Amino acid sequence: MTIYAGRFANRTAIVTGGASGLGLEAAKRITAEGGKVCLWDMNPESLAKAKAAIGAAHTIALDVSDAAAVEAAAAEAKKVLGKIDILVNSAGITGATQPVIGYPIDSWLKVMNVNVNGLFYCCRAVAPMMVEAGYGRIVNISSVAGKEGNPNASSYSASKAAVLGFTKSLGKELATKGVIVNAVTPATFESPILDNVPQSHIDYMRSKIPMERFGTAAENAAAVCFLASEECSFTTASTLDTSGGRTTY
């Protein structure tokens, strides 16, 4: 991994789902490149370990599907960091791996509450701060599942498709405000989220990738950090594939 020293100097970031996986990897890189990060995650123990590992400026334990908690956390993060330049929405869950026929309703609702509603709450709380400052970068983590749909993963696929539609809408709304909004659409990569997925489904997803391997959190973090940087100045309401060739549109 190449570190671009000073790329995020004087920049601040909120990273949701920041205690593990892609969120943690992106936070590590932003910090290594001079930025200050506030990690949001549901797991207090994982947050403590992440803070110790990367020297995060602040950590907040919360459920992003709780709108009031998100509003309070955004206000706290701004108070601690002084401003919010970057929001990386990485918090997400997979839900049950089952066919639509017989799919558990509680799992469907939980996935939508975290992956769609939670992301909306975070953007709704933080975007006004960026608009007021005249600068911002929002990076939403979607998935190739949101473009192609994976069998036996209807809630996850639908939620990630919603993230893409939301990103396009918000990016166009803020296009003249100095706030850039984009999404990353990874194929499956090595992450703790796979701990909740059956091996048969993991094997299926690997078989769909032309490079015949999963990606890494570091590879995806590189894409996230480009979109979160000042270099990304004329790309908004768009998606960046990190799929090993699975999606090319």
N, C-alpha and C positions, 0 to 999 in steps of 0.2 A: 504494500500500500504506500503510495506516494503522499507525503504530507506537504501541503502548500502553506508554508509558514506565514502567519499573519493574515490569511484569507478572511478570517472571521474576527480580526482585531476590532475591538469596540462594538462588536455585535453580540446580541443576546438571543437566547432561544428557549422555547418551551418544547419539550419532546414528550409526547404521551406514549404510554407503553415503553417508557424509557429505561426500565430496569432489566430488560433482557432483549435478546434477538436483534432485529434491525434497529429498533429504537435506541438500544444501548450502543450499538456500533456507530450509529450516526452521531449520538451525543459524544462519544469518545473522540470522533474525528473533529467535530466542531470545537471541542475543548482543546484538542491538540493543535488546532489551527488558530487559536487565539480567542475563541468565543467563550462566553459565559452561558451555562446551561441550567435550566430548572427542569428536573425530571418529574414527570407525573406517572404514577403507576398504582395499581391496587394493592400490591404486596409490600408492606413496610419493611420486611426483612430483606427482600431483594433490593429495595431502594437504598437501604443502608449499605449494602455491599457495593452497589453501583457507585454511590457517592464516594466511598473509600477508594474505589478502583480508579475513578477518573477525576476526582476533585470537583464534582458538580457544585455549582454555587448554592443550590437549594434543592430540596426534594419535597414533594407533596403527595401524600397517599390519598387517592380518591378514586371513585368509580365515575368514569366519564359519562355514563348514562344517567347520572344525577345532575340535572341542569343547574340547580342551585349550588351544588358543590363546585361545578365548573366555573360558575361566575365568581365565587369566592376565591377559588384557586388562581384565576386569572388576575384578580385584583392583588392578591398576595404576591404573585410572581412579578408583577409590575413594580410593586413597592420594593421588593428585594433587589431586582435587577435594574430598576430605574426606567426601563422601557422594554418593549418586546419587538424585536426585529424579525424573528423567525418562529414559525409554528410548524412542527413536524407531527402530523397525526398518524402515529404508528400503532396505537392501541387497537386490538382486534381479537376476535375469537372465531373458532371454526364452526362450532355447533355440531349437532349430530351428523354422522355419516350414514344416511339412510335414504331410501327412495321417497319421493313426494307422497306416494300412497302410504299412509301410515306414519308420515313424518310427525314427530312430537311438536305440538303447538308451542309448548313452553320453550323449547330450544329455538324455534323460529323467532319468537318474540325477543328472546335474550340476544340473539345474534343481531337482529335489527336495532335493538336498543343500544348496543355497544358500537357496532360497526357503522351504523348510519346516524342514529339520533345523537350518539356521543360525539361523533365527528362534527355534526352540525352545531351542537352546543359549544364545542371548542372554537370553531370558526366564528360563531355568533358573538362569543365573549371577547375574542382577541382581535378580530378584524377592525373594530372601531378604533382600537388603540393604534393600529398601524395606519389607518386612514388619517387619523389626527396628526400623526408624525410625518405623514407623506412618504413612508417607506415601509415595505414589508415583503416577506416571502413565506408563503404557505405551501407546504408539501404534504399531499394526502397519499397514504399508502393504499393502493387498490390491489389488483391481482389480475393475472391472465384469466382467472375464473370469471371475472367480471366482463370479459370480452367474449370468451368461448363457452362458458358454462361447463362445470364438471358434473358428471352424473353422481348421484347420491350426495351432492353437496349443494342443494338448491338454495338454502338460506344464505350460505357463504357467497355463492355465485351471485345471487340477487343483490346482496348487500354491497358487494364490490362493484357491481354494475351501477348501483345507485351512487357510489362514491365518484365514479367517472362523470355521471350526469351532473352531480352537484358541483364538481370541480369546474366543469365547463361553464356552468351558470355563474358561479361566484367569480371566476376569472374574468368573465365579460363584464360583470357588474363593477369590478374594481380596476378595470384596465386603464383608466385615466387617473387613478388615485395614487399611483406609485406602489401599488401592492400587486405582486405577481402570485398567481395561484396555479399550481400544476399537480399532476398525480404521477406516481410511479406504479407500473404494473409488472411486478415480478412473477416469474414462474416460481415453482416451489424451490425454496432454498433451505439449507440446514438451519433449523430454528427450534426453540422449545415448543412452538405451536404444534410440531409434528408428534409430540408425545401423546396428543389426544386424537390422533388419526390412525385408523387401522393400517397395517402393513400392506394389505392388498391395494388400498387406495394410494398409498405412497408409491408403490410399484407402478400403478397405472399412470400417475402424474409424471414419473421419471420417463416412462416409455414415450410420452408425448413431446419430449424436448429433443430437438435435432442434435444438440451437442452431447447428448447421452449422459448428462450429469446434472446434478442440482447446482444452483448458484450458491454463493456464499453471502453472508450478511455484509461482509466488507465490500463486495462488488456492488451490492445494492446501496450501501451507504455512500459510495462514491457518486452514484447517480443522484441520491438525495441531496448531497452536499453541493453538487453543481446547481441544482434547482433552488437551493437555499442561499446561494451566493449572489453577489452583485453582478457576476459575469452573466447570470441569467436575466437579461434585461429586455429581451424582445420576444420571449416565449411565455405565453400564458394561456390558461384555459385548455391545456394540452396534456398529453400523456407521454411518458418516456418508458418504453419497454425494456425490461431487463429479463428476458425470457429464454436466452439460449437459442433463439430462432423460432420459438413456438408461435409467437404472434409477430406479424410483420405489417400491421396496418393500424 
